[in-house]
Amino acid sequence: MSYRKIMMQISIVIACLWVATGCTGQDHHRFTRIDEDVRQKQENVGNKDRSSAVPPITTSAPAAVSEALPELTADAAIKLMDEARDRNYKLLQKGGPCDDFKYINDEDGGYAFICDELNSKEKIQKYLDEVFTSPIADTIIGRINLRKVDNKLAFSPLDWGSMYDWSSIKVTKTKKDGNKATVLFKVGLFDASVESKTIEITFKYIDKSGWRVDTEPQHFL
């Protein structure tokens, strides 16, 4: 075989190998792109599934702040104390806020009629509930021995006295604990030679009603 023929055959073989190698490379790149496209689609589907499975994050509105209780000022405490003392005194000694009062001393042990403005236990309760807590109001009502006499509401008057000079009352300290407030009052006495007294009174805030005295009246007559 001549030298020229041998070289031509070698050239043909090399050309074939080059063509085969080129085709293989193109196929490799083509299949690589296909794999990447498939993988990208799978990731997109997975992300979509996860997005639908996980509920959206929501920010809840902050809880409403409980409304603060109205402050029990020193003036308000003194005013409420004065009104509580006045209503307790009038009910126990006169049967309520009436001008005409007549004590009847007979076989019933002595009694008087409740004022016309308070001619039922419910009215008496309301009269006291405006300044006292309900338990204290109940205690006061229990002391006056309510009953019917001649078909009218009667009670047993109680005569209580005091040496305190309430015109000189002062608040020295207030301590609040939730819906209760403990107030220290400094009260003078009519006897100037006697030192002023410190009286501790508890107040309680009643929803939709306001502050009420939560101490029995005998402690501040």
C-alpha positions in Angstrom: 0.0 0.0 0.0 1.4 3.3 -1.0 2.3 6.0 1.6 -0.4 8.3 0.2 -3.2 5.8 0.7 -2.1 5.1 4.2 -2.2 8.8 5.1 -5.6 9.2 3.6 -7.0 6.3 5.7 -5.5 7.8 8.8 -7.0 11.2 8.0 -10.4 9.6 7.4 -10.2 7.8 10.8 -9.2 11.0 12.6 -12.1 12.9 10.9 -14.6 10.2 12.0 -13.3 10.3 15.6 -13.5 14.1 15.6 -17.1 14.0 14.3 -18.1 11.3 16.8 -16.5 13.3 19.7 -18.2 16.5 18.7 -21.6 14.8 18.5 -21.1 13.2 21.9 -20.3 16.6 23.5 -23.3 18.3 21.9 -25.5 15.5 23.3 -23.9 15.9 26.7 -24.7 19.6 26.8 -28.2 19.0 25.5 -29.0 16.4 28.1 -27.4 18.6 30.8 -29.7 21.4 29.9 -32.7 19.0 29.9 -31.7 17.8 33.4 -31.4 21.3 34.7 -34.8 22.3 33.2 -36.4 19.2 34.9 -34.7 19.9 38.2 -35.8 23.6 38.1 -39.5 22.6 37.4 -39.4 20.1 40.3 -38.1 22.8 42.6 -40.7 25.2 41.5 -43.4 22.6 42.1 -42.0 21.8 45.5 -41.9 25.5 46.5 -45.4 25.9 45.3 -46.6 22.9 47.4 -44.8 24.2 50.5 -46.3 27.6 50.0 -49.8 26.2 49.9 -49.2 23.9 52.8 -47.7 26.6 55.2 -50.4 29.1 56.4 -49.5 32.7 55.9 -47.9 34.5 58.8 -50.3 36.9 60.3 -49.7 39.5 63.0 -52.4 39.5 65.6 -53.5 42.9 66.9 -52.2 43.7 70.4 -54.6 42.9 73.2 -56.6 45.8 74.5 -55.1 47.3 77.6 -57.4 47.1 80.6 -58.8 50.4 81.5 -57.2 51.8 84.6 -59.3 52.3 87.6 -60.2 55.9 88.4 -57.8 57.4 91.0 -59.2 57.7 94.5 -57.9 61.1 95.4 -57.6 62.4 98.9 -60.5 64.8 98.3 -62.7 62.0 96.8 -61.9 59.7 99.8 -62.9 62.4 102.3 -66.0 63.3 100.4 -67.1 59.6 100.2 -66.3 59.1 103.9 -68.5 62.1 104.9 -71.4 60.9 102.8 -71.1 57.3 104.2 -71.1 58.7 107.8 -74.1 60.9 107.0 -76.2 58.1 105.5 -75.3 55.6 108.2 -76.2 58.2 110.9 -79.5 59.1 109.3 -80.6 55.6 108.8 -79.7 54.3 112.2 -81.1 57.3 114.2 -83.9 58.7 112.0 -84.8 55.9 109.5 -83.4 57.8 106.6 -83.3 61.3 105.2 -86.6 62.5 106.6 -87.4 65.6 108.7 -90.2 64.1 110.8 -89.0 61.5 113.2 -91.0 60.0 116.1 -89.7 57.4 118.5 -92.4 55.2 119.9 -91.7 53.5 123.2 -94.2 50.8 123.8 -94.4 47.0 124.3 -92.5 46.4 121.0 -89.3 47.6 122.8 -89.3 51.0 121.1 -89.4 51.7 117.4 -89.8 54.3 114.7 -91.0 54.3 111.1 -88.7 54.3 108.2 -88.8 57.5 106.1 -91.3 57.5 103.3 -88.4 57.8 100.8 -87.1 54.5 102.0 -90.3 52.6 102.6 -88.9 49.2 101.4 -85.9 47.1 102.1 -84.8 47.4 98.4 -84.9 51.3 98.7 -82.8 51.1 101.9 -80.3 48.8 100.2 -80.0 51.2 97.2 -79.6 54.2 99.6 -76.6 52.5 101.3 -75.2 50.8 98.1 -74.5 54.3 96.7 -71.7 54.8 99.3 -71.0 51.3 100.8 -70.2 48.0 99.3 -73.1 45.5 99.4 -71.7 43.4 102.3 -71.3 46.5 104.5 -74.8 47.7 103.5 -76.2 44.3 104.5 -74.5 44.6 107.9 -76.0 48.0 108.6 -79.5 46.9 107.6 -79.1 43.9 109.9 -78.6 46.2 112.9 -81.8 48.1 112.7 -84.3 45.2 113.1 -86.6 46.0 110.3 -90.2 44.8 110.7 -93.8 45.7 109.9 -95.8 47.7 112.5 -99.3 48.8 111.6 -98.5 47.7 108.0 -95.6 50.2 107.9 -91.9 49.5 107.8 -90.4 50.1 111.2 -86.9 49.9 112.7 -85.2 50.1 116.1 -83.3 53.4 116.3 -79.7 53.3 117.5 -78.1 56.3 119.2 -74.4 56.3 118.5 -72.0 59.1 119.3 -68.5 60.1 118.5 -65.7 62.2 119.9 -64.0 62.6 116.5 -63.9 66.1 114.9 -64.4 65.1 111.3 -64.0 68.7 110.1 -60.2 68.3 110.7 -59.8 65.1 108.8 -56.7 64.6 106.6 -55.4 61.8 104.4 -51.9 60.8 105.4 -51.4 57.7 103.3 -53.1 55.7 100.5 -52.1 52.2 99.4 -53.7 50.7 96.3 -54.0 46.9 95.7 -56.0 46.0 92.6 -59.5 47.3 93.0 -59.0 48.1 96.7 -57.5 51.1 98.4 -56.5 51.4 102.0 -56.5 55.0 103.2 -55.1 56.3 106.5 -57.0 59.3 107.9 -55.8 61.5 110.6 -58.7 62.8 112.6 -58.8 65.3 115.5 -60.9 65.0 118.6 -63.2 67.6 120.2 -61.1 67.3 123.3 -58.0 69.3 122.3 -56.0 67.7 125.0 -56.2 64.3 123.2 -53.9 63.6 120.3 -55.3 63.1 116.8 -56.2 59.5 115.9 -55.3 57.6 112.8 -58.1 55.6 111.3 -57.7 53.0 108.5 -60.5 52.7 106.0 -60.7 50.4 103.1 -62.4 51.4 99.8 -63.3 49.1 97.0 -64.0 50.0 93.3 -67.3 48.5 92.1 -67.5 48.1 88.3 -69.9 50.6 86.7 -70.5 52.2 90.1 -67.3 53.6 91.4 -65.4 53.7 94.7 -67.4 52.5 97.8 -66.5 52.3 101.5 -65.7 48.7 102.5 -65.3 49.2 106.3 -68.0 48.9 108.9 -69.2 52.3 110.1 -68.5 51.8 113.8 -64.8 52.3 112.9 -65.4 55.9 111.8 -68.4 57.3 113.6 
